[in-house]
Amino acid sequence: MHLEQGLVQVYTGDGKGKTTASLGLALRAVGRGLRVCMIQFIKGGGEYGEHLAAQKLAPLLTIHQTGRDGWIFRDNLHPEDIRIAREALELAAKALTGGEYDLVILDEINGAAWFGVITVDDILRLIGDKPGNIELILTGRNADERVIAAADLVTEMCEIKHYYQQGVQARVGIEK
């Protein structure tokens, strides 16, 4: 099975659930026999539950984790963060145009642009180069207005209440 029409979806906002929503789409697509590639920008620091799931759902689901362990600081970028993000961008372009995948998820790409390790123009170029039968999902906080305008669907996750505020740390199987 292949998609007849591929659209561009954006999941943004300060609330929890952007990556989770994109993984829900990935699961639905894999269930229908579609091939999915997720590239995680600025998301180093170990194995998440979705990586373990991808091993079980291979070859239909592939996840590439990129980024260094630790935090990125917008006002003090490390050259290695920029280099890794550029490599992830090249991988994204190949995933979109290489004919191997039906659904491409660029996880945290909006945040990568906001931090400055890639540009909004880079994202817009990916959108413009997307073949008509490939679904493209862009996640991350701080989606630029130009990316929002170029998308077909935009969902903003709005934090109303979060247990992190009560000191609950990221839990294995739920947040990681």
C-alpha positions as CSV (number, residue, x, y, z in Angstrom):
1,M,0.0,0.0,0.0
2,H,1.1,3.6,-0.7
3,L,-0.5,6.9,0.0
4,E,-2.3,8.6,-2.9
5,Q,-2.0,12.0,-1.2
6,G,0.6,13.0,1.3
7,L,0.1,16.1,3.5
8,V,2.1,18.1,6.0
9,Q,1.2,18.0,9.6
10,V,2.6,20.1,12.5
11,Y,2.4,19.3,16.2
12,T,3.6,22.2,18.3
13,G,3.0,24.0,21.5
14,D,4.2,23.8,25.1
15,G,2.1,20.8,26.1
16,K,3.0,17.2,26.3
17,G,2.2,14.8,23.5
18,K,3.7,16.1,20.2
19,T,6.1,13.1,19.8
20,T,3.5,10.8,21.1
21,A,0.9,12.0,18.6
22,S,3.4,11.4,15.8
23,L,4.1,7.9,17.1
24,G,0.4,7.2,17.1
25,L,0.3,8.0,13.4
26,A,3.4,5.9,12.8
27,L,1.7,2.9,14.5
28,R,-1.5,3.4,12.5
29,A,0.6,3.6,9.3
30,V,2.6,0.5,10.1
31,G,-0.6,-1.3,10.8
32,R,-1.6,-0.7,7.2
33,G,1.7,-1.7,5.8
34,L,3.1,1.8,5.2
35,R,6.8,2.4,5.7
36,V,7.7,5.0,8.3
37,C,10.9,6.9,9.1
38,M,11.2,9.0,12.2
39,I,14.3,11.3,12.5
40,Q,14.7,12.8,16.0
41,F,16.5,16.1,16.0
42,I,18.3,17.4,19.2
43,K,17.2,14.3,21.0
44,G,20.3,12.4,22.2
45,G,20.7,10.9,25.6
46,G,19.8,7.3,25.4
47,E,17.2,4.9,24.3
48,Y,13.6,5.7,24.5
49,G,10.7,3.3,24.4
50,E,9.9,4.1,20.8
51,H,13.4,2.9,19.8
52,L,12.6,-0.5,21.4
53,A,9.2,-0.6,19.6
54,A,10.9,0.3,16.3
55,Q,13.1,-2.8,16.6
56,K,10.0,-4.9,17.0
57,L,8.2,-3.2,14.1
58,A,11.2,-3.2,11.7
59,P,11.5,-3.0,8.8
60,L,8.3,-0.9,8.6
61,L,9.3,1.5,11.3
62,T,12.8,3.1,11.4
63,I,13.9,5.7,13.9
64,H,17.1,7.7,13.7
65,Q,18.0,9.4,17.0
66,T,20.3,12.4,16.6
67,G,21.8,14.9,19.0
68,R,24.2,15.0,21.8
69,D,23.4,14.0,25.4
70,G,22.4,17.0,27.4
71,W,20.7,20.3,26.8
72,I,21.1,22.8,23.9
73,F,21.3,26.4,24.9
74,R,20.1,28.9,22.3
75,D,22.5,31.7,23.3
76,N,25.5,29.3,23.5
77,L,25.3,26.7,20.8
78,H,28.0,24.1,20.6
79,P,29.4,23.5,17.0
80,E,28.8,19.8,17.4
81,D,25.1,20.4,17.9
82,I,25.0,22.3,14.6
83,R,27.0,19.6,12.8
84,I,24.8,16.8,14.0
85,A,21.6,18.8,13.1
86,R,23.0,19.4,9.6
87,E,23.6,15.6,9.2
88,A,20.0,14.9,10.4
89,L,18.7,17.4,7.9
90,E,20.5,15.6,5.1
91,L,19.1,12.3,6.4
92,A,15.6,13.9,6.4
93,A,16.0,15.0,2.8
94,K,17.0,11.5,1.7
95,A,14.1,9.9,3.7
96,L,11.6,12.3,2.0
97,T,12.8,11.9,-1.6
98,G,14.4,8.5,-1.7
99,G,11.2,6.5,-2.3
100,E,11.7,4.2,0.6
101,Y,9.1,5.7,3.0
102,D,5.5,6.7,2.9
103,L,5.5,8.7,6.2
104,V,8.4,10.8,7.4
105,I,8.3,12.2,10.9
106,L,10.9,14.9,11.8
107,D,10.6,14.9,15.5
108,E,11.7,18.1,17.3
109,I,12.6,19.8,14.0
110,N,10.7,23.0,15.0
111,G,12.7,23.2,18.2
112,A,15.9,22.6,16.2
113,A,15.1,25.7,14.1
114,W,14.1,27.7,17.2
115,F,17.4,26.9,18.8
116,G,19.3,27.8,15.7
117,V,21.0,24.6,14.8
118,I,19.0,24.5,11.5
119,T,17.0,27.3,9.9
120,V,13.3,27.7,9.1
121,D,14.3,28.0,5.5
122,D,15.7,24.4,5.8
123,I,12.3,23.2,7.0
124,L,10.5,25.0,4.2
125,R,12.8,23.5,1.7
126,L,12.0,20.0,3.0
127,I,8.3,20.8,2.7
128,G,8.8,22.1,-0.9
129,D,10.8,19.0,-1.9
130,K,8.3,16.6,-0.4
131,P,6.8,14.3,-3.1
132,G,3.0,14.4,-3.4
133,N,2.4,10.9,-2.0
134,I,4.6,11.3,1.2
135,E,3.1,12.3,4.5
136,L,5.3,14.7,6.5
137,I,5.0,15.3,10.2
138,L,6.9,18.1,11.9
139,T,7.0,18.2,15.7
140,G,8.4,20.5,18.3
141,R,7.7,23.6,20.3
142,N,7.9,27.0,18.8
143,A,6.9,26.2,15.2
144,D,7.6,29.2,13.1
145,E,4.6,31.0,11.5
146,R,6.0,30.3,8.0
147,V,6.0,26.5,8.8
148,I,2.5,26.8,10.2
149,A,1.4,28.6,7.0
150,A,2.9,25.9,4.8
151,A,1.3,23.0,6.7
152,D,-2.0,21.4,5.9
153,L,-2.8,20.5,9.5
154,V,-1.5,22.2,12.7
155,T,-2.2,21.1,16.2
156,E,-1.0,23.1,19.2
157,M,-0.6,21.1,22.4
158,C,-1.4,23.5,25.3
159,E,-0.2,22.7,28.8
160,I,-2.9,23.2,31.3
161,K,-1.5,21.1,34.1
162,H,1.6,18.9,34.2
163,Y,2.9,16.5,36.9
164,Y,6.4,17.7,36.3
165,Q,5.4,20.8,38.3
166,Q,4.9,18.4,41.3
167,G,8.4,17.0,40.9
168,V,7.4,13.8,38.9
169,Q,10.4,13.0,36.6
170,A,10.2,11.4,33.2
171,R,9.1,7.8,33.6
172,V,10.2,4.8,31.6
173,G,7.4,3.6,29.3
174,I,5.5,6.9,29.6
175,E,7.8,9.8,28.8
176,K,10.9,7.8,27.7
